[in-house]
Amino acid sequence: MNIAKSVSIGVFAILLLAGVYSVALAGGSQCYPNGAEGFMVGAAPPPGMTVAYYGVYYNADELKDSSGDDSKLLDDITIFGDVFRFIWISKKTLFGANYGQHFFFLDVDVDAEFNQPVGPKLGRDYHTTTVPYLIYSPFLLTWHLMQGRLHLVADFADIYIPLYNVDKDNMASLGTFGRNYWTFEPVLAVTYLPTPAWEFSAKFMYDVSTTQEDYLPGPPVMIDRTPGDEFHVDFNVSYGINKNLRVGVGGYYYRQVADDDYHDLDRYPEPLRQALEDLEDQQGQVWALGPGVWYQKGKFIATLRSQWEFEAKNKPEGKNIWLKIYYVF
């Protein structure tokens, strides 16, 4: 009886380890779409209403492990996303800054294909179209300093509001693309223009999440976890060819800075508990870099950027294309 029990536990742990990679987003909350911002990110619009549209395409055919090697588990993942952002800036000031708010609505379409059967139903191909969460910030402060050479945005917290729409039978729905926990993301964005031609911008973010119930690290185990904190930054450098056209290079750096916390591990037998503890510290990281172009005509602004990822660990490594269009009313 004891021998049979030990064998059963050992097989269970192996299945767990095989299943975790199929999530394709290891650790942390992974809520922010890296690379969403670039040109002039610290230069908030003037008082009034601004509406922005972001379109994103992402593709990867490698899932990197903790050593940065291809795990050979991912065949291909393709993501299309649409994001609509509404920005309101008031004429009222606080600490010399204009006060404002913003709200995001987004939807994503995900196709994920694996090189071996994964997930609760041991499938190879998964697809989902969903609205994973809403994003709202009730408190933005925006500064325009040094005769227009320095611009700052302090966002006390972007709040990722879950819609509790996780489909645990669908690997494409897990991770970022279904949500039953909250994330709070303070933001500081900076744009510096030492001359009218040159622009240097960065958006710094730090993510803290609440407890995620019934997380699926590997079938059939479900466990409550608190995702590890994350630091990430979008950055951009550009040169103005004329007052309407800029070309530049931008990218992002993402790093999970704290381990996930799996709750109540003591209830599991030793082999399985050790496997879960090993998964807690699989922190993700990735760099990306690529070209972009910025165009402005009156109150209309459009940017087109592409970024290639490198030095990924515990994450997919791929490429993306971002189209951003916004209009200042």
C-alpha positions as CSV (number, residue, x, y, z in Angstrom):
1,M,0.0,0.0,0.0
2,N,2.8,2.4,0.9
3,I,4.7,1.6,-2.3
4,A,1.6,2.2,-4.4
5,K,1.0,5.5,-2.7
6,S,4.5,6.6,-3.3
7,V,4.4,5.7,-6.9
8,S,1.1,7.6,-7.3
9,I,2.5,10.7,-5.7
10,G,5.6,10.6,-7.8
11,V,3.6,10.4,-11.1
12,F,1.4,13.2,-9.8
13,A,4.4,15.5,-9.2
14,I,5.8,14.7,-12.7
15,L,2.4,15.6,-14.3
16,L,2.4,18.8,-12.3
17,L,5.8,19.9,-13.5
18,A,4.9,19.1,-17.1
19,G,1.6,21.0,-16.9
20,V,3.1,24.2,-15.4
21,Y,5.0,25.2,-18.6
22,S,1.8,25.0,-20.6
23,V,0.5,28.1,-19.0
24,A,3.1,30.0,-21.0
25,L,3.1,32.9,-18.4
26,A,5.0,31.8,-15.4
27,G,4.7,33.7,-12.2
28,G,3.5,37.2,-11.3
29,S,0.3,38.8,-12.4
30,Q,1.4,39.4,-16.0
31,C,-1.4,42.0,-16.5
32,Y,0.3,44.9,-18.3
33,P,0.9,44.4,-22.0
34,N,4.6,45.2,-22.2
35,G,5.6,47.8,-24.8
36,A,2.2,49.5,-24.9
37,E,3.7,52.9,-24.6
38,G,6.6,54.6,-26.3
39,F,6.8,58.1,-27.9
40,M,6.1,61.0,-25.5
41,V,4.6,58.8,-22.8
42,G,5.2,61.4,-20.1
43,A,3.6,64.2,-22.1
44,A,0.0,64.0,-21.0
45,P,-2.7,65.7,-23.2
46,P,-4.1,69.1,-22.4
47,P,-7.2,69.6,-20.3
48,G,-10.2,68.0,-21.8
49,M,-11.1,64.5,-23.2
50,T,-8.7,62.4,-25.2
51,V,-9.6,59.0,-26.8
52,A,-6.9,56.5,-27.8
53,Y,-7.0,53.2,-29.6
54,Y,-4.2,50.6,-29.2
55,G,-4.0,47.6,-31.6
56,V,-1.4,44.9,-30.8
57,Y,-0.2,41.8,-32.5
58,Y,2.1,39.4,-30.6
59,N,3.6,36.1,-31.8
60,A,6.1,33.7,-30.2
61,D,7.3,30.1,-30.9
62,E,9.6,29.7,-28.0
63,L,8.9,29.3,-24.3
64,K,12.1,30.0,-22.3
65,D,12.8,28.1,-19.1
66,S,14.7,29.4,-16.0
67,S,18.0,29.1,-17.8
68,G,16.8,31.0,-20.8
69,D,16.7,27.9,-23.0
70,D,13.8,26.9,-25.2
71,S,11.6,24.4,-23.3
72,K,10.4,22.9,-26.6
73,L,6.9,22.9,-25.2
74,L,5.4,25.8,-27.1
75,D,4.8,25.5,-30.8
76,D,3.2,28.9,-31.4
77,I,1.2,31.5,-29.6
78,T,-0.5,34.4,-31.4
79,I,-2.4,37.3,-29.7
80,F,-4.4,40.1,-31.2
81,G,-5.6,42.8,-28.8
82,D,-7.8,45.9,-29.0
83,V,-7.5,48.6,-26.3
84,F,-9.7,51.7,-26.0
85,R,-8.5,54.3,-23.5
86,F,-10.4,57.4,-22.3
87,I,-8.3,60.2,-20.7
88,W,-9.8,63.1,-18.9
89,I,-7.6,66.0,-17.7
90,S,-9.1,68.8,-15.7
91,K,-8.1,72.5,-15.4
92,K,-7.8,72.1,-11.7
93,T,-4.3,71.9,-10.3
94,L,-2.7,70.2,-7.3
95,F,1.0,70.5,-6.4
96,G,1.4,72.5,-9.6
97,A,-0.1,69.6,-11.7
98,N,-3.3,69.1,-13.6
99,Y,-5.6,66.4,-12.1
100,G,-7.1,63.7,-14.3
101,Q,-8.4,60.2,-14.6
102,H,-8.4,57.4,-17.3
103,F,-10.2,54.2,-18.1
104,F,-9.3,51.3,-20.4
105,F,-11.5,48.7,-22.1
106,L,-9.7,45.8,-23.9
107,D,-10.4,42.5,-25.6
108,V,-7.9,39.8,-26.6
109,D,-7.9,36.9,-29.0
110,V,-5.5,34.1,-28.2
111,D,-4.4,31.1,-30.2
112,A,-2.0,28.7,-28.4
113,E,-0.5,25.6,-29.9
114,F,1.8,23.2,-28.0
115,N,4.2,20.4,-29.1
116,Q,2.7,17.9,-26.6
117,P,-0.7,17.4,-24.9
118,V,-1.1,19.9,-22.0
119,G,-3.7,21.2,-19.7
120,P,-6.7,19.6,-17.9
121,K,-8.0,18.0,-21.1
122,L,-4.5,17.2,-22.5
123,G,-5.0,19.2,-25.7
124,R,-2.5,20.7,-28.1
125,D,-4.5,23.6,-29.5
126,Y,-6.4,26.2,-27.5
127,H,-8.3,29.4,-28.4
128,T,-10.1,32.1,-26.5
129,T,-11.6,35.6,-27.2
130,T,-12.2,37.5,-24.0
131,V,-12.3,40.7,-22.0
132,P,-9.8,39.8,-19.3
133,Y,-10.3,42.9,-17.0
134,L,-11.0,46.6,-17.0
135,I,-8.4,49.2,-16.0
136,Y,-9.2,52.4,-14.1
137,S,-7.2,55.1,-12.4
138,P,-9.0,57.7,-10.3
139,F,-6.0,59.9,-9.6
140,L,-3.5,61.2,-12.3
141,L,-1.3,64.2,-11.8
142,T,0.4,65.7,-14.9
143,W,3.2,68.3,-15.1
144,H,4.6,70.3,-18.0
145,L,7.9,71.9,-16.8
146,M,11.0,73.7,-18.0
147,Q,9.2,75.6,-20.7
148,G,7.9,72.4,-22.2
149,R,11.2,70.4,-22.1
150,L,10.2,68.1,-19.1
151,H,6.8,66.4,-18.8
152,L,5.7,64.1,-15.9
153,V,2.7,61.9,-15.1
154,A,2.2,60.4,-11.7
155,D,-0.5,57.7,-11.6
156,F,-1.1,56.7,-8.0
157,A,-2.4,53.3,-9.2
158,D,-3.8,51.8,-12.3
159,I,-6.4,49.3,-10.9
160,Y,-6.9,46.1,-12.9
161,I,-10.5,45.1,-12.2
162,P,-11.1,41.4,-12.6
163,L,-14.2,40.1,-14.5
164,Y,-13.9,36.6,-12.9
165,N,-14.0,34.9,-16.3
166,V,-11.3,32.1,-16.0
167,D,-12.0,29.0,-18.0
168,K,-9.9,26.4,-16.3
169,D,-10.4,23.9,-19.1
170,N,-8.9,26.2,-21.6
171,M,-5.1,26.9,-21.4
172,A,-5.5,30.0,-23.6
173,S,-7.8,31.4,-20.9
174,L,-5.4,30.9,-18.0
175,G,-2.8,33.4,-16.8
176,T,-3.4,36.9,-18.2
177,F,-6.4,36.1,-20.3
178,G,-8.9,35.2,-17.5
179,R,-8.9,37.0,-14.2
180,N,-10.2,36.4,-10.7
181,Y,-7.9,38.7,-8.7
182,W,-7.0,42.4,-8.6
183,T,-3.7,44.2,-9.5
184,F,-2.6,47.6,-8.4
185,E,0.0,49.4,-10.5
186,P,1.6,52.7,-9.5
187,V,3.1,54.5,-12.5
188,L,5.6,57.3,-13.1
189,A,6.1,58.5,-16.7
190,V,8.8,60.9,-17.8
191,T,9.5,62.7,-21.1
192,Y,12.5,64.9,-21.5
193,L,13.2,67.0,-24.7
194,P,16.7,68.6,-24.3
195,T,16.2,70.1,-27.8
196,P,13.1,70.3,-30.0
197,A,14.4,67.3,-32.1
198,W,15.5,64.8,-29.4
199,E,13.0,63.0,-27.1
200,F,13.7,60.6,-24.2
201,S,10.8,58.9,-22.5
202,A,10.2,56.1,-20.0
203,K,7.2,54.7,-18.1
204,F,8.1,53.0,-14.8
205,M,5.6,50.6,-13.3
206,Y,5.4,48.3,-10.2
207,D,2.6,45.7,-9.8
208,V,1.1,44.3,-6.6
209,S,-1.7,41.7,-6.8
210,T,-4.3,40.2,-4.4
211,T,-4.7,36.5,-3.8
212,Q,-5.8,34.4,-6.8
213,E,-8.1,31.6,-5.9
214,D,-8.1,28.2,-7.5
215,Y,-4.8,28.8,-9.5
216,L,-4.0,25.8,-11.7
217,P,-0.2,25.2,-11.6
218,G,-0.7,21.8,-13.2
219,P,-3.7,19.5,-13.5
220,P,-5.4,18.4,-11.4
221,V,-4.0,20.6,-8.6
222,M,-5.8,23.9,-7.8
223,I,-4.3,26.1,-5.2
224,D,-4.6,29.7,-3.9
225,R,-1.6,31.9,-4.7
226,T,-0.5,35.5,-4.3
227,P,1.4,36.5,-7.5
228,G,4.9,37.9,-7.0
229,D,5.5,41.7,-7.4
230,E,6.7,42.9,-10.7
231,F,8.8,45.8,-12.0
232,H,8.7,46.9,-15.7
233,V,9.5,49.9,-17.8
234,D,8.6,51.0,-21.4
235,F,11.2,53.3,-22.9
236,N,11.8,55.3,-26.1
237,V,14.3,57.5,-27.8
238,S,13.3,59.5,-30.9
239,Y,14.5,62.2,-33.3
240,G,12.1,64.7,-34.9
241,I,12.6,64.9,-38.7
242,N,10.1,67.8,-38.7
243,K,7.4,69.1,-36.3
244,N,5.0,66.3,-37.6
245,L,7.2,63.3,-38.0
246,R,9.5,61.4,-35.6
247,V,11.5,58.2,-35.9
248,G,12.8,56.3,-32.9
249,V,13.9,53.2,-31.1
250,G,12.0,51.8,-28.1
251,G,11.4,48.7,-26.0
252,Y,10.8,47.4,-22.6
253,Y,12.3,45.5,-19.6
254,Y,10.1,43.3,-17.5
255,R,11.3,41.6,-14.2
256,Q,9.4,39.7,-11.6
257,V,11.0,40.8,-8.3
258,A,9.3,38.6,-5.8
259,D,8.4,34.9,-5.7
260,D,4.8,33.7,-6.0
261,D,3.3,32.6,-2.7
262,Y,1.4,29.3,-2.9
263,H,-0.9,29.0,0.1
264,D,-1.4,26.0,2.5
265,L,1.4,23.8,1.0
266,D,1.6,21.8,4.2
267,R,-1.6,19.9,3.2
268,Y,0.3,18.2,0.3
269,P,2.6,15.1,0.7
270,E,6.3,15.8,0.5
271,P,7.1,15.1,-3.2
272,L,4.2,17.2,-4.4
273,R,4.9,20.0,-1.8
274,Q,8.5,20.2,-3.0
275,A,7.5,20.4,-6.6
276,L,5.1,23.3,-5.8
277,E,7.8,25.1,-3.8
278,D,10.1,24.8,-6.8
279,L,7.5,26.5,-9.0
280,E,7.1,29.4,-6.6
281,D,10.5,30.9,-7.5
282,Q,10.3,30.7,-11.3
283,Q,10.5,34.4,-11.8
284,G,10.0,35.8,-15.3
285,Q,12.0,38.4,-17.1
286,V,12.4,39.7,-20.7
287,W,13.9,42.6,-22.7
288,A,12.6,44.0,-26.0
289,L,13.8,46.5,-28.5
290,G,12.7,47.8,-31.9
291,P,12.0,50.8,-34.3
292,G,9.0,53.1,-34.4
293,V,7.5,56.1,-36.2
294,W,5.3,58.9,-34.8
295,Y,3.1,61.3,-36.8
296,Q,1.0,64.2,-35.7
297,K,-1.5,66.3,-37.7
298,G,-3.3,68.9,-35.5
299,K,-5.2,67.0,-32.8
300,F,-4.6,63.6,-34.4
301,I,-1.6,61.5,-33.4
302,A,-0.6,58.0,-34.6
303,T,2.4,55.8,-33.8
304,L,3.5,52.4,-35.3
305,R,6.2,50.4,-33.4
306,S,7.6,46.9,-33.5
307,Q,9.7,45.2,-30.8
308,W,11.7,41.9,-30.7
309,E,12.2,40.2,-27.3
310,F,15.4,38.7,-26.0
311,E,17.0,37.4,-22.8
312,A,13.6,35.9,-21.7
313,K,13.4,33.5,-18.8
314,N,10.2,31.7,-17.7
315,K,8.3,33.5,-20.5
316,P,7.6,33.2,-24.2
317,E,10.2,35.1,-26.4
318,G,8.7,36.6,-29.5
319,K,7.9,39.8,-31.3
320,N,5.0,42.4,-31.4
321,I,3.6,45.2,-33.4
322,W,1.8,48.2,-31.8
323,L,-0.5,50.7,-33.6
324,K,-1.6,53.6,-31.5
325,I,-4.1,56.3,-32.6
326,Y,-5.4,59.1,-30.5
327,Y,-7.4,62.2,-30.8
328,V,-7.5,65.2,-28.5
329,F,-11.0,66.8,-28.3
